Amino acid sequence: MASSKWPAVVEADLPHGYALTSSGRVSGVHEAGDVFKEAPFSDNERLLMDNVLTEATRATKVRFNVFIGDLGSDTAAGADAIFPETPEAAHSVLIAVSPNDKAIEVRAGREVAERANDRVCQLGVTAALSSFRQGELIDGLVAAVRVMAAAIGR
């Protein structure tokens, strides 16, 4: 007979906004304005993103930065406001995603604008969209960074 060290989940004891799924997994929502009790991404997702950003930066000598969060009602203006504050902005590319708005914005610094031109930025957006549509935010960002790095070259 199979046994588990984990206690059985009693659905009535779950906090507001949480539910027990048919598979037995507990699913919960994050209330707007509350501080996260856990990181929104797994350790493996964060490690994957970090490795891809590092590899792309080393391969191209262009600093890749990613922002995930609210860009405001005008996502383009939000990305424009964030970009100058990113590390090494003049020598970098920013991929900014506003998940609630289903928007992605890409900016390139003035020192790398010729290499990370509009065509390269559009390739990155296109690479991300397929995964985004499937609900895979990190996979989409990884695809965008890899495609852009390959297009930029050394």
C-alpha positions as CSV (number, residue, x, y, z in Angstrom):
1,M,0.0,0.0,0.0
2,A,1.4,3.4,-1.0
3,S,1.8,6.0,1.7
4,S,3.0,9.6,2.0
5,K,4.6,11.7,4.6
6,W,2.6,14.7,3.4
7,P,-0.6,15.4,5.3
8,A,-3.9,15.3,3.4
9,V,-5.1,18.7,2.2
10,V,-8.4,19.8,3.6
11,E,-9.9,22.2,1.1
12,A,-11.9,24.0,3.8
13,D,-8.7,24.9,5.5
14,L,-7.1,26.6,2.5
15,P,-6.8,30.4,2.5
16,H,-9.0,32.7,0.5
17,G,-8.1,32.4,-3.2
18,Y,-6.8,28.8,-3.0
19,A,-8.3,25.7,-4.4
20,L,-7.6,22.0,-4.5
21,T,-7.4,20.8,-8.2
22,S,-8.6,17.5,-9.4
23,S,-5.0,16.3,-9.6
24,G,-4.5,17.0,-5.9
25,R,-2.4,20.1,-6.5
26,V,-3.1,23.2,-4.5
27,S,-3.5,26.3,-6.8
28,G,-3.6,29.8,-5.4
29,V,-3.8,33.4,-6.6
30,H,-1.8,36.4,-5.6
31,E,-3.9,39.4,-4.5
32,A,-2.8,42.7,-6.0
33,G,-0.7,44.7,-3.6
34,D,0.3,41.7,-1.4
35,V,3.9,40.8,-1.0
36,F,4.8,37.5,-2.6
37,K,5.4,34.8,0.0
38,E,7.3,32.8,-2.6
39,A,9.2,33.8,-5.7
40,P,7.0,33.8,-8.8
41,F,9.4,31.6,-10.7
42,S,11.1,28.3,-9.8
43,D,14.8,28.1,-9.1
44,N,15.2,26.2,-12.4
45,E,13.5,29.0,-14.3
46,R,15.6,31.7,-12.7
47,L,18.8,29.7,-13.3
48,L,17.8,29.1,-16.9
49,M,17.1,32.8,-17.4
50,D,20.4,33.8,-15.7
51,N,22.4,31.4,-17.8
52,V,20.8,32.5,-21.1
53,L,21.4,36.2,-20.3
54,T,25.0,35.5,-19.3
55,E,25.7,33.5,-22.4
56,A,24.1,36.0,-24.8
57,T,26.0,38.9,-23.2
58,R,29.3,37.1,-23.4
59,A,28.7,36.0,-27.0
60,T,27.6,39.4,-28.3
61,K,29.3,41.9,-25.9
62,V,25.8,43.4,-25.7
63,R,24.2,43.5,-22.2
64,F,20.8,41.8,-22.2
65,N,18.3,42.8,-19.5
66,V,14.8,41.5,-18.8
67,F,12.0,43.3,-17.0
68,I,8.8,41.5,-16.0
69,G,6.1,43.7,-14.5
70,D,3.6,46.4,-15.0
71,L,4.6,48.9,-17.7
72,G,1.6,51.1,-17.2
73,S,-1.3,51.9,-19.6
74,D,1.1,53.0,-22.3
75,T,3.5,50.1,-22.4
76,A,5.9,51.8,-24.9
77,A,6.2,54.8,-22.6
78,G,6.7,52.5,-19.6
79,A,9.6,50.7,-21.4
80,D,11.1,54.0,-22.4
81,A,11.0,55.1,-18.8
82,I,12.6,51.9,-17.4
83,F,15.3,51.5,-20.1
84,P,17.7,54.4,-19.0
85,E,17.8,52.8,-15.5
86,T,18.9,49.4,-16.6
87,P,22.5,48.4,-16.2
88,E,24.8,49.7,-19.0
89,A,21.8,51.1,-20.9
90,A,23.8,52.5,-23.8
91,H,25.4,49.1,-24.5
92,S,22.3,47.0,-23.8
93,V,19.1,45.5,-25.0
94,L,16.0,45.5,-22.7
95,I,13.2,43.0,-23.2
96,A,10.3,44.3,-21.1
97,V,7.1,42.2,-20.6
98,S,3.9,43.4,-19.0
99,P,2.1,40.1,-18.6
100,N,-1.3,41.5,-17.5
101,D,-1.3,43.7,-20.6
102,K,0.0,40.9,-22.8
103,A,2.6,43.3,-24.1
104,I,6.3,43.0,-24.9
105,E,8.6,45.9,-25.7
106,V,12.2,45.8,-26.8
107,R,14.7,48.6,-26.5
108,A,18.3,48.9,-27.7
109,G,20.9,51.3,-26.4
110,R,22.5,53.9,-28.6
111,E,25.9,52.2,-28.7
112,V,24.4,48.9,-30.0
113,A,21.4,50.2,-32.0
114,E,23.1,49.4,-35.3
115,R,23.6,45.7,-34.3
116,A,20.3,45.4,-32.3
117,N,18.2,47.1,-34.9
118,D,14.5,46.9,-35.5
119,R,14.7,43.7,-37.5
120,V,16.6,41.9,-34.7
121,C,14.2,43.2,-32.0
122,Q,11.3,42.0,-34.1
123,L,12.9,38.6,-34.4
124,G,13.1,38.5,-30.6
125,V,9.4,39.4,-30.1
126,T,8.3,36.8,-32.7
127,A,10.4,34.1,-31.0
128,A,8.8,34.9,-27.6
129,L,5.2,35.1,-28.7
130,S,4.7,31.4,-29.4
131,S,5.7,30.4,-25.8
132,F,3.8,33.4,-24.3
133,R,0.6,32.2,-26.0
134,Q,1.1,28.8,-24.3
135,G,1.5,30.5,-20.9
136,E,5.3,29.9,-20.8
137,L,6.8,33.3,-19.9
138,I,10.4,32.2,-19.1
139,D,10.5,29.9,-22.2
140,G,9.4,32.8,-24.4
141,L,12.1,35.1,-22.9
142,V,14.8,32.5,-23.3
143,A,13.8,32.1,-27.0
144,A,13.8,35.9,-27.5
145,V,17.3,36.3,-26.0
146,R,18.7,33.4,-27.9
147,V,17.3,34.5,-31.3
148,M,18.4,38.1,-30.8
149,A,21.9,37.0,-29.7
150,A,22.2,34.8,-32.7
151,A,21.1,37.6,-35.0
152,I,23.4,40.2,-33.4
153,G,26.5,37.9,-33.5
154,R,29.8,39.0,-32.1
